[in-house]
Amino acid sequence: MKKLLLIAATVFALCCAGNQSYAQYYFYNDSYYDNPVLFELGASAGMMNSLTDLGGRKGLGKKFIKDLNMGNTQFSGGVYLSAMFKNAVALRLEGSFGQVKAYDSVLKKVKASTFGRYERNLSFRSNITEFMALAEIHPLHIFIKYDENREPPRVSPYIVGGIGFFSFNPQAKLLNNWVDLQPLRTEGQGFMEYPNRKPYSLRQVNIPLGVGAKYELSPMVNLRAEFVYRILNTDYLDDVSTTYIDPTLYTSYFTGAKLTNALLLNDRQYELDPTHITTTGDQRGNSSRNDAYFTFNIKAGIVLGRQKIR
């Protein structure tokens, strides 16, 4: 990640150094020259949601919007800096934040169709902090030639993709307190009895992919609407992935409050049915698909680099 940021910073520096040598390749309008390299500094606000093993909609749980629960949508925001070459290709550095959450209890009204997902009774929340290096591709400015006889449109759809680095920390609420789940090894991660279950890191790389549209409100201000989906390399965004373990193992690894929390939070079916007995190996999550999260944001940016005609 450090190497990636160094490369990005070098590109920005080269763009800055070369800005004047390529200056004024055409008139933006009667008042501004449009330099080939323009910078944009801005901020975003919108929504964040996730697709994990928990919550969702009726049935066994399906892919993407078929299992999306919009009631779990949370606020997200961020700041960004981009360098764009001839309105066609841009490199963007962006920092963003938000929160994701999910609850099996949301399935109460359709519990007869959820095949035990409601009765599982698990839940989580996690704050997300993210840094991304992204490339924007604007097809209208790549495949169509604009000049004084054909002005470019004020709206430019684009695709965006790159690499990100994010941190998360799944928590569950117990007796009005939020408890970190990763240290509790709720599925035996790191236990010698489960050698194939490794502890997951709370800082990981993701692959952001998305689409957007840029609208030039004025020569100095851009507005954007953008959807970005994050492909993750973990199924533990919600701390749920595979099967229940033998709870008696916790006494070999934990003591005190940590032991109590692990016993109470790895299996919460007892809260709905005190007579329920969970068998070691019963399904807790679905490891066939990794978790994901996404954002839909409105962005506002100030354009730097256009020169006013004197």
C-alpha positions, -999 to 999 in steps of 0.1 A, spaced: 0 0 0 29 24 8 44 17 -26 10 24 -42 7 57 -25 43 67 -34 35 59 -71 3 80 -69 22 109 -53 48 107 -80 21 109 -107 6 139 -91 40 156 -89 47 149 -126 13 162 -135 20 194 -116 54 198 -132 40 193 -167 9 214 -162 22 246 -177 40 230 -206 7 216 -219 -13 246 -208 -42 261 -227 -49 234 -253 -83 248 -259 -108 273 -246 -132 260 -219 -155 289 -227 -153 326 -233 -138 332 -198 -115 302 -191 -87 283 -208 -89 246 -202 -55 230 -193 -49 194 -202 -44 185 -166 -70 196 -141 -71 189 -104 -102 185 -83 -105 187 -45 -138 177 -30 -159 159 -4 -187 134 -5 -217 124 16 -241 95 11 -250 60 23 -231 28 31 -245 -7 33 -232 -43 33 -239 -78 22 -229 -104 48 -242 -136 63 -265 -118 87 -299 -103 83 -310 -98 47 -344 -109 34 -365 -140 33 -352 -174 22 -317 -189 25 -299 -157 15 -292 -148 -21 -267 -126 -40 -265 -88 -39 -298 -69 -41 -319 -101 -37 -307 -102 -1 -302 -65 6 -319 -49 35 -321 -12 29 -331 -6 65 -295 -11 75 -283 18 54 -259 41 73 -242 74 66 -209 76 48 -186 105 39 -152 113 26 -127 136 9 -108 132 -23 -81 147 -46 -80 138 -83 -59 147 -113 -76 145 -147 -60 144 -181 -81 161 -209 -114 152 -191 -109 116 -202 -88 98 -176 -82 106 -139 -63 94 -110 -80 99 -76 -69 95 -40 -98 92 -16 -104 87 21 -138 76 33 -156 65 64 -189 49 74 -206 21 92 -222 -12 83 -245 -34 104 -269 -63 102 -293 -82 124 -309 -116 121 -338 -101 142 -349 -82 111 -362 -115 97 -388 -119 124 -418 -113 101 -406 -138 75 -389 -163 100 -409 -192 86 -390 -189 53 -355 -183 66 -345 -219 75 -330 -210 109 -315 -176 100 -338 -157 122 -334 -182 151 -296 -179 148 -301 -145 164 -267 -130 156 -260 -93 149 -231 -70 143 -220 -34 136 -186 -22 123 -171 12 116 -153 14 83 -123 36 75 -109 34 40 -82 48 17 -84 42 -20 -63 48 -52 -88 49 -81 -87 54 -118 -116 71 -136 -124 64 -173 -148 88 -191 -158 71 -224 -175 102 -239 -142 121 -238 -121 91 -251 -142 80 -281 -157 113 -292 -136 143 -304 -147 177 -291 -135 211 -305 -149 246 -311 -175 231 -334 -186 204 -310 -187 213 -273 -184 185 -247 -215 177 -227 -218 190 -191 -227 155 -179 -200 128 -182 -207 92 -172 -177 72 -161 -164 39 -146 -141 38 -117 -119 11 -102 -87 6 -82 -74 -7 -49 -83 2 -14 -71 -4 22 -97 -5 49 -101 -12 86 -131 -27 103 -140 -40 138 -172 -62 141 -190 -57 174 -221 -71 191 -243 -56 217 -244 -75 251 -262 -61 281 -261 -25 266 -224 -27 259 -207 -31 225 -182 -60 226 -154 -65 200 -159 -99 184 -126 -106 167 -107 -112 199 -133 -138 211 -125 -162 182 -162 -170 179 -156 -197 153 -124 -211 168 -100 -190 147 -65 -197 160 -75 -227 181 -53 -257 176 -85 -278 174 -94 -259 142 -61 -255 123 -78 -244 91 -94 -214 108 -69 -186 110 -75 -153 129 -87 -126 105 -70 -92 102 -90 -61 110 -70 -42 83 -73 -55 47 -71 -47 10 -102 -44 -11 -110 -39 -48 -134 -10 -53 -154 -10 -86 -182 14 -96 -199 38 -119 -207 75 -117 -217 106 -135 -200 140 -133 -219 172 -139 -201 205 -145 -221 229 -124 -197 257 -134 -161 261 -146 -150 258 -110 -174 233 -94 -183 197 -103 -210 175 -89 -210 137 -90 -233 108 -82 -213 76 -77 -219 40 -67 -189 19 -56 -189 -17 -47 -161 -32 -26 -149 -67 -34 -134 -81 -2 -110 -110 6 -128 -119 38 -160 -135 50 -156 -120 85 -168 -85 80 -197 -96 103 -176 -121 122 -197 -150 108 -186 -175 82 -187 -212 89 -199 -235 117 -204 -236 155 -175 -249 175 -174 -269 208 -180 -241 234 -162 -260 261 -129 -252 243 -131 -216 254 -121 -226 290 -87 -237 276 -80 -203 260 -98 -176 279 -106 -165 314 -127 -139 332 -148 -114 312 -134 -126 279 -145 -162 286 -180 -150 296 -183 -129 265 -171 -157 242 -196 -181 256 -225 -157 253 -218 -143 219 -206 -172 198 -241 -188 199 -271 -166 208 -299 -190 199 -306 -195 236 -319 -159 239 -349 -168 217 -352 -204 228 -337 -213 262 -343 -250 255 -323 -250 222 -292 -272 221 -266 -263 194 -246 -292 180 -209 -287 172 -206 -284 135 -241 -268 129 -241 -242 103 -234 -207 116 -226 -189 83 -220 -195 46 -183 -195 36 -190 -199 -1 -192 -162 -6 -171 -134 9 -188 -104 24 -190 -70 7 -200 -34 13 -208 -5 -10 -215 32 -10 -237 56 -30 -224 92 -26 -230 126 -39 -197 145 -44 -189 181 -47 -155 192 -60 -136 224 -67 -117 224 -100 -81 237 -99 -61 244 -130 -84 263 -153 -71 298 -161 -93 328 -164 -89 348 -195 -78 384 -187 
